Amino acid sequence: MAENGAPRVSVVMAVYNEEETIDRSINSILGQEYEDFEFIIINDGSDDNTRSKIKDYHDSRIKFIENESNRGLSGSLNKGIDLSKGEYIARMDADDISLPQRLSRQVQYLDKQPDTQVVGCWSRICDQGGNKLATYKYDVSTYDSPEEIRGNHDVPAHSSVLMRKPALIKIGGYREEFKYAQDIDLWVRMARKYGVDFVSIIPEVLFEIRYRPSDFGKKRDLKSIYRMNAGNEDLNLNGSKSDMKNSEYNRFQISESYYRTLRDINNREHTFKHYNYETNRIIYKYLSLLSKLIRI
């Protein structure tokens, strides 16, 4: 705990209609080996039983915040960050699970690496029953420039990272114009401010992403438009495919084909359970190479 009595870590989680999964997410944070944290949960206008489930917890580390109406993820996260007291901000989503050593390993890493602003970790992908589907071993050394992050899917899971609060504040936090790809916009701006090595990855599985069948292909084209605007001062979030530069959109078509490939694999019965990380890496590296070949 800091000298002023404030916790060192503020875990910030914005939730909207997550009654089916929120218990296991909250429990995974309360069960962390590292205990010097506050847990800020922002209920963003849920109209199911999410609120009552949060209120069932009586842990002094939980700070419950309620929006009067739905503000969206970016606005809710900014609100939580504004109210936070920790020097580190840990992200969390209401449908994921932090393994017990996550915070302790990430705090330890940032304490020893003063030039690193964000630290992530490897993530295990599971179905809703907890059965392992794949492991994502992110490799942030693939970034050549801030702009390349937009089309690079080798980025840490947003809700698995620990960030330095001052670094987050200096770049203005999350931009509320971004309904999707809030993390990509944040990473591009972080890279411009601190260099592409602003982020590091702990090569350990410290996080679980619980996959839902609806996740693949969900609003993918719309999310691509947001990704392409990541870091831009002049936003064109209402644009369409025809508004984009052909060469730039072609790079995103290739990037998006990576997701379509995963979705197609998943649609084949039982195949995805045997799908391994190396297959993922081969697919991604091949598509990344094609992307680079068609740049202007």
N, C-alpha and C positions, 0 to 999 in steps of 0.2 A: 504494500500500500504506500502511496506517495506521502510525503511529509505533511501535506495539508489534509490528510485523511481520505483523499479521493482514491477510488480504485484505479489501477493502472490500465485496465482494459474496459472498454464499453462495447458490449455486444449489441448490435442494432439489427432488429428484425421488424420489417413491415409485413402485415398480414392482411389478406382479404379473402374471406370465405374459404378457410382452410380447416374446417372442423374435423375432417377425416384424418389429417396428418399432423396437426399442430402439437398434440401431446408428445409424440416421440421426438419431435424437434426440440421442444422445451426441455424435456427430460435429458436429452443428449448434452445440452448446455449446462444444466444444473448438475450433471454428473461429471463435469470436467475435473481432472486432477488439479489443474490450476484454479484457484478459488478467488483471486483478487480481481473480481470483475463486477460490473453492474450489467443487468440484462434489460435493455430498453426495448419494449414491444409496442409497436404502434398499430392499433387496430384501424385500418383504413376504410371504415364504413361498411364492415361486414354485415350481411343480413341473414347469416345462418347462426349456428351456435358457437362460432369462434370466440366471441366475447366472453360468454359464460365459461368456456373451457379455460381461458386465460385467468379469469377471476377465481377459479377453483384453486389456483396455486397460492400458497401463503409463504413465499420465500422473500426475505427482505431485499434480495438482490434484484428482484424483478421490479421494474418501473413501468407501469402500465399507462400508456398514452392513447387517447381516443380522438380521432379526427371527427369533426362534426359532419363531414361529407367525404366522399372518396377523392383523394388528392393524387393518387397514382404513386407508383413506387419511388420515383425520384424525389418528389415533394415530401413524401413520408420519411425517406431516408435522411434528407436534409434536416427535417424537423428533429429526428432522433439525434443526429450529429450535433445540432445546435444545443440540445439539452444534455449532451454527454459530458462526463467529467474526466474520462480516461485520456491518457496520452496516446493510446492505441485504440483503433476502431476495428472491431471484428464484425464481418458481415455474416448474416445467417438468414436462411429462408425457411419458411414454415413447412416445407415438404422434403427437407434434407436432414442429414444426421451428422453431427460432429463426433468423431471418435474421441475417447477420453483424453488422449494425449495431445489433441490438436492445439489448444491454447498454450499449453506449457511449452511445446516444441516451437511454436511460432514466436512467442514472446522471447524465448531464449535466443532464437535466431536474430530477431531485430535488435536485441540488446547487444549482440556481438558484431552486427553489421550496420554501422551507422550510416553508410551510404545507400543502403537499400530502403526504399520507401514502402514497398508492398511485398509481402511474402505469401505464397500459396503453397499448395501441396498436391500430391497425386490424389486422384479420386476414384473410388470404386463405384461402378454403376450397377445398381440392383433393381429388381422388379419390386412391386409393392409388397411382396412376401419376404423380401430380404435375400432372395436368391441372386448370387453374383452373375452378372451378364458380361462385364468387361472391366478393365482397369485403364484409366486415362493417365498416362505418364507424360504430363505436359513438359515441353521443352521450349522455354522462352528464348533460348539462344538463336532461334530462327529469325528473330526480328532484325531487319537491316535498317529500318527507318521507322519513325512514328507512324507514318501513313500506312506502312505495310501491315500494321496491327489490324487495320480494318478488315482485310480479307484473310487474315490468318486465324484459323480455328484452333491453333495450338496455344490457347490462352487459358489461364487457370479459371476454374469455376468461380463465378463472382461471389457466391456466398461462402466460399472456402478461404477467403483472404483475410489477412490482418494488415492494417494500414497505419501509418503514422498520421495522427490527426493534424498536426501542423502542415504537412505536405498536402493533405486533402483540402484544408482550408485555403491554402495559398493559391490553388488553382480554381477556387470557387465552388468546390463540392460538386454535386450532381446537377446537371442542367435539366430543368423540369420540362423542357420541350421534348425530351427524349422519352417516348412511351416505351420504346424497346431499345436494346443495345446501349443501355445506360453505362454499363461497364466498359464497353469498347470506346465510347466517347471519353470516359474518364481515363482509360489507359493511354489513348492517343495524346491527350493533354498532359498527362503525367510524363510521358516519354519526351514531349517537347520541352518540358520544364527541367527534367532531371536526367534526360538521356534514356536510350532504350534499355539500359541495364537497371532501370528503376525497380524492377521486379525480379524476385528470385523464387525458386521452387525448392521446397524440402522434398527430397526423393523418397518419401514415405507415404503410404496410404493413411491419411488422417481424416478422411471425409467420405461420406456416402451420399450419392445422388440417387434418389428413388425415382426410377423411370416409370412413366405412365404411357400407355400405348398412344395417347393423343399427342405426346410431346414431339414426335418426329413429323416434320412438315407443317407444323402449326404456324400459320401466318408467316411462312418463310419468305415470300416475296416482299411483304411489308417490312419485315425485320431487316432485309437486305438494304432497303432504302435508308433505314436509320443507320445501319452500319456504314454505308457509303458517306454519310454526313458526319460521322464521328470526327470531332475535333474542328469542324468547319465553323467559322464565325457567321458566314451567310448560309443559313439553313434552307434546304429545299425539301422539307419533309412531306410536302404534298405532291411531290413529283411522281412521275410514272416511269416505267422502263424506257419509254421513248424519249424522255427528257434527259437521260443520262448519256454521257459520252459512250460511244460504242465500245471502244477499247476498255474503258473502265468497267462498264457493265459486263463485258465478256469475262473479265477477271472474276467478277462476282458470280457469274453463271457457273464457272468452273468451281469456285469455292462452294457454291450451293449444291453442286452435283455430288460433293463429298457427303452432304447430309442425305441426299436422295439415295446414294449408294448404301448408307447405313440403314435407311428406312427400308430399302428393298431387301437387304439382308434380313432385317427383322421380320419382314412379312413372310419369309419362308419358315415354315413350322420347324421348331427346335434348332434352327441354324444359329440363331443369335446367341444361344447359351454356349455354343462352342466357338464363337467368334472371339479371337484374342486380340490383344493390344498390337502385336506385330502386324497383323492384317490391317488394322487401322492406320498404323504408321506408313505402311507401303502405299495404301490408297491416298493418304494425305500428301505424302512427298511427291507422288506422281502428279497429282492435281496441282500442287504448288508449282512444280516445274513448268507445267503447261501454262499456268497463270503468268509466270515470269516471261515466257517466250512471246506472249502477245502484248506486252506493255509497249506504250509509245516510246 
